[in-house]
Amino acid sequence: SNVEFVIVDGTLEISKRTVTLTSADDEKVYDGTALTNDEVTVGGDGFATGEGATYDVTGTRTEKGSSANAFTYTLNEGTKADNYTITKTEGTLTVTELTDKVTVTITEHSGSYKYDGGEKSVTGYDVTSISNSLYTEADFTFSGNDSVSGTDAGSYDMKLSADDFTNTSSNFSNVEFVIVDGTLEISKR
């Protein structure tokens, strides 16, 4: 006649799943095209069966250097964010410089005149060939004197030097400048 029931509470605990989303690391030598890698790895506990996400990987790298392989994700229909602890890690895209030799051929301008007592001059040069089509005239600078003058009959060399040209592109580490001499010729009357 004297029975007491004491209740000790029990609980059903459903813990969140931990999910790590990591975009890919990738690397290549500079080739003028963009480096991309749209792979995303799911780690940790992963998503529950039938649940998951879609990924939009926007990371891209063309020039030498490194940058994040950026991405966003959208949970699939029926996948509740409250059931997950999601950590996002962006991989790294790295483009290294091209080490193959690039040869730039510079041809000095030439000119021929007959002596007339006045000063004659020749100015300028042409880039007559570049051994790699990815390398352009915008990738180097000129700091020399591309002019030669003379008055008396004779032959005058412009005397450009390979040191007058400087590679400014970090995408190329082995650039050689070859000079084809040009002359100012003043012939005798």
DRENDO-1510 file (C-alpha; in Angstrom, 1 decimal, always signed):
<recs>
REC; n; res; u; v; w
REC; 1; SER; +0.0; +0.0; +0.0 .
REC; 2; ASN; +3.0; +2.3; +0.2 .
REC; 3; VAL; +4.8; +2.2; -3.2 .
REC; 4; GLU; +6.7; +5.2; -4.5 .
REC; 5; PHE; +7.9; +5.5; -8.1 .
REC; 6; VAL; +11.0; +7.7; -8.6 .
REC; 7; ILE; +11.8; +8.6; -12.2 .
REC; 8; VAL; +15.4; +9.1; -13.3 .
REC; 9; ASP; +15.3; +10.9; -16.6 .
REC; 10; GLY; +16.9; +9.3; -19.6 .
REC; 11; THR; +17.5; +11.2; -22.9 .
REC; 12; LEU; +18.0; +10.4; -26.5 .
REC; 13; GLU; +21.0; +12.5; -27.6 .
REC; 14; ILE; +21.7; +12.9; -31.3 .
REC; 15; SER; +25.0; +14.7; -31.8 .
REC; 16; LYS; +25.8; +16.7; -34.9 .
REC; 17; ARG; +28.0; +15.2; -37.5 .
REC; 18; THR; +31.3; +16.9; -38.2 .
REC; 19; VAL; +32.0; +17.5; -41.8 .
REC; 20; THR; +35.2; +19.0; -43.4 .
REC; 21; LEU; +35.0; +20.3; -46.9 .
REC; 22; THR; +38.4; +20.8; -48.6 .
REC; 23; SER; +39.1; +22.0; -52.1 .
REC; 24; ALA; +42.0; +20.5; -53.9 .
REC; 25; ASP; +45.6; +21.7; -53.9 .
REC; 26; ASP; +47.2; +21.8; -57.4 .
REC; 27; GLU; +50.3; +23.0; -59.1 .
REC; 28; LYS; +51.7; +23.4; -62.6 .
REC; 29; VAL; +54.4; +25.2; -64.6 .
REC; 30; TYR; +53.2; +28.4; -66.3 .
REC; 31; ASP; +51.7; +27.7; -69.8 .
REC; 32; GLY; +49.5; +30.8; -70.3 .
REC; 33; THR; +46.3; +28.9; -69.4 .
REC; 34; ALA; +44.4; +29.0; -66.1 .
REC; 35; LEU; +45.0; +26.3; -63.5 .
REC; 36; THR; +41.7; +25.1; -62.0 .
REC; 37; ASN; +40.7; +22.0; -60.0 .
REC; 38; ASP; +37.1; +21.6; -59.0 .
REC; 39; GLU; +37.6; +18.6; -56.7 .
REC; 40; VAL; +36.2; +19.0; -53.2 .
REC; 41; THR; +37.0; +16.2; -50.6 .
REC; 42; VAL; +34.4; +15.5; -47.8 .
REC; 43; GLY; +36.1; +14.4; -44.6 .
REC; 44; GLY; +35.3; +14.0; -40.9 .
REC; 45; ASP; +32.0; +12.0; -40.2 .
REC; 46; GLY; +30.8; +12.9; -43.7 .
REC; 47; PHE; +27.2; +13.5; -44.6 .
REC; 48; ALA; +24.4; +11.1; -43.5 .
REC; 49; THR; +23.2; +8.7; -46.2 .
REC; 50; GLY; +21.2; +10.4; -48.8 .
REC; 51; GLU; +22.3; +13.9; -47.7 .
REC; 52; GLY; +25.1; +16.1; -49.0 .
REC; 53; ALA; +26.0; +19.3; -50.8 .
REC; 54; THR; +26.9; +20.7; -54.2 .
REC; 55; TYR; +30.0; +22.7; -54.8 .
REC; 56; ASP; +30.9; +25.8; -56.9 .
REC; 57; VAL; +34.7; +25.9; -57.1 .
REC; 58; THR; +35.8; +29.3; -58.5 .
REC; 59; GLY; +39.6; +29.2; -57.7 .
REC; 60; THR; +41.8; +29.9; -60.7 .
REC; 61; ARG; +45.4; +30.9; -61.2 .
REC; 62; THR; +47.2; +31.8; -64.5 .
REC; 63; GLU; +50.3; +33.8; -63.5 .
REC; 64; LYS; +53.2; +32.7; -61.4 .
REC; 65; GLY; +52.3; +32.6; -57.7 .
REC; 66; SER; +49.8; +31.0; -55.3 .
REC; 67; SER; +46.2; +31.7; -54.5 .
REC; 68; ALA; +43.3; +30.0; -52.7 .
REC; 69; ASN; +41.2; +27.4; -54.6 .
REC; 70; ALA; +38.0; +29.3; -53.5 .
REC; 71; PHE; +34.7; +27.5; -53.4 .
REC; 72; THR; +31.2; +27.8; -52.0 .
REC; 73; TYR; +28.8; +25.0; -51.1 .
REC; 74; THR; +25.0; +24.6; -51.0 .
REC; 75; LEU; +23.4; +21.9; -48.9 .
REC; 76; ASN; +21.2; +19.5; -50.9 .
REC; 77; GLU; +17.4; +19.5; -50.3 .
REC; 78; GLY; +16.6; +17.6; -47.1 .
REC; 79; THR; +20.1; +18.3; -45.6 .
REC; 80; LYS; +19.7; +20.4; -42.5 .
REC; 81; ALA; +22.6; +22.6; -41.5 .
REC; 82; ASP; +21.6; +22.3; -37.8 .
REC; 83; ASN; +22.6; +18.6; -37.9 .
REC; 84; TYR; +26.2; +19.3; -39.0 .
REC; 85; THR; +29.3; +21.2; -37.9 .
REC; 86; ILE; +30.8; +22.1; -41.2 .
REC; 87; THR; +34.4; +23.3; -41.6 .
REC; 88; LYS; +35.5; +24.7; -45.0 .
REC; 89; THR; +39.2; +24.7; -46.0 .
REC; 90; GLU; +40.4; +26.1; -49.3 .
REC; 91; GLY; +43.3; +24.4; -51.0 .
REC; 92; THR; +46.1; +26.2; -52.8 .
REC; 93; LEU; +46.7; +26.7; -56.6 .
REC; 94; THR; +50.3; +27.3; -57.4 .
REC; 95; VAL; +51.8; +28.3; -60.8 .
REC; 96; THR; +55.6; +28.1; -61.1 .
REC; 97; GLU; +57.8; +29.9; -63.6 .
REC; 98; LEU; +58.8; +28.4; -66.9 .
REC; 99; THR; +62.5; +27.5; -66.7 .
REC; 100; ASP; +62.9; +26.5; -70.4 .
REC; 101; LYS; +65.1; +29.0; -72.3 .
REC; 102; VAL; +63.3; +31.8; -74.2 .
REC; 103; THR; +65.4; +33.4; -76.9 .
REC; 104; VAL; +64.4; +37.0; -78.0 .
REC; 105; THR; +66.1; +38.1; -81.2 .
REC; 106; ILE; +66.6; +41.9; -81.5 .
REC; 107; THR; +67.6; +43.3; -84.9 .
REC; 108; GLU; +69.0; +46.8; -85.0 .
REC; 109; HIS; +67.8; +49.1; -87.7 .
REC; 110; SER; +70.3; +50.0; -90.5 .
REC; 111; GLY; +70.5; +52.8; -93.0 .
REC; 112; SER; +72.6; +53.8; -96.0 .
REC; 113; TYR; +73.4; +57.4; -97.1 .
REC; 114; LYS; +75.7; +59.2; -99.4 .
REC; 115; TYR; +78.0; +61.7; -97.8 .
REC; 116; ASP; +76.6; +65.2; -98.1 .
REC; 117; GLY; +78.2; +67.0; -95.1 .
REC; 118; GLY; +75.2; +66.7; -92.9 .
REC; 119; GLU; +74.7; +64.4; -89.9 .
REC; 120; LYS; +72.9; +61.1; -90.6 .
REC; 121; SER; +71.3; +58.8; -88.1 .
REC; 122; VAL; +69.5; +55.5; -87.7 .
REC; 123; THR; +67.2; +54.8; -84.8 .
REC; 124; GLY; +65.3; +51.8; -83.4 .
REC; 125; TYR; +65.2; +48.1; -83.5 .
REC; 126; ASP; +62.8; +45.3; -84.3 .
REC; 127; VAL; +61.9; +42.2; -82.3 .
REC; 128; THR; +62.4; +39.7; -85.1 .
REC; 129; SER; +61.7; +36.5; -83.3 .
REC; 130; ILE; +60.7; +35.1; -79.9 .
REC; 131; SER; +61.2; +31.4; -79.4 .
REC; 132; ASN; +58.2; +30.9; -77.2 .
REC; 133; SER; +54.8; +32.3; -78.3 .
REC; 134; LEU; +53.8; +32.8; -74.6 .
REC; 135; TYR; +56.5; +35.5; -74.2 .
REC; 136; THR; +55.7; +38.9; -75.7 .
REC; 137; GLU; +57.3; +42.3; -76.1 .
REC; 138; ALA; +55.3; +43.4; -73.1 .
REC; 139; ASP; +57.4; +41.0; -71.0 .
REC; 140; PHE; +60.6; +43.0; -71.2 .
REC; 141; THR; +61.9; +46.5; -71.0 .
REC; 142; PHE; +64.6; +48.4; -72.9 .
REC; 143; SER; +66.9; +50.9; -71.2 .
REC; 144; GLY; +69.7; +51.5; -73.7 .
REC; 145; ASN; +70.3; +53.9; -76.5 .
REC; 146; ASP; +68.9; +52.7; -79.8 .
REC; 147; SER; +70.4; +55.4; -82.0 .
REC; 148; VAL; +73.6; +55.9; -84.0 .
REC; 149; SER; +74.7; +59.1; -85.8 .
REC; 150; GLY; +77.6; +60.0; -88.1 .
REC; 151; THR; +78.6; +62.7; -90.6 .
REC; 152; ASP; +81.8; +61.5; -92.3 .
REC; 153; ALA; +81.9; +58.6; -94.8 .
REC; 154; GLY; +82.2; +55.2; -93.0 .
REC; 155; SER; +80.4; +52.5; -91.1 .
REC; 156; TYR; +78.8; +53.2; -87.7 .
REC; 157; ASP; +77.5; +50.4; -85.4 .
REC; 158; MET; +74.5; +50.9; -83.2 .
REC; 159; LYS; +76.1; +48.7; -80.4 .
REC; 160; LEU; +73.0; +47.6; -78.6 .
REC; 161; SER; +73.8; +45.1; -75.8 .
REC; 162; ALA; +71.7; +42.2; -74.4 .
REC; 163; ASP; +72.1; +44.0; -71.0 .
REC; 164; ASP; +70.0; +46.8; -72.4 .
REC; 165; PHE; +67.0; +44.5; -72.3 .
REC; 166; THR; +65.5; +43.2; -69.0 .
REC; 167; ASN; +62.9; +40.5; -68.5 .
REC; 168; THR; +60.1; +41.8; -66.4 .
REC; 169; SER; +57.8; +38.7; -66.4 .
REC; 170; SER; +58.0; +36.5; -63.3 .
REC; 171; ASN; +56.4; +33.7; -65.4 .
REC; 172; PHE; +59.8; +33.2; -67.2 .
REC; 173; SER; +63.1; +32.6; -65.4 .
REC; 174; ASN; +65.4; +31.9; -68.4 .
REC; 175; VAL; +65.3; +34.7; -71.0 .
REC; 176; GLU; +68.2; +35.3; -73.4 .
REC; 177; PHE; +68.4; +38.4; -75.6 .
REC; 178; VAL; +70.3; +38.0; -78.9 .
REC; 179; ILE; +71.3; +41.2; -80.8 .
REC; 180; VAL; +71.6; +41.2; -84.6 .
REC; 181; ASP; +73.8; +44.2; -85.4 .
REC; 182; GLY; +72.6; +47.1; -87.6 .
REC; 183; THR; +74.8; +49.8; -89.1 .
REC; 184; LEU; +74.7; +53.3; -90.4 .
REC; 185; GLU; +76.6; +53.3; -93.7 .
REC; 186; ILE; +77.7; +56.7; -95.2 .
REC; 187; SER; +79.3; +56.1; -98.5 .
REC; 188; LYS; +81.9; +58.4; -100.2 .
REC; 189; ARG; +80.8; +60.7; -103.0 .
</recs>
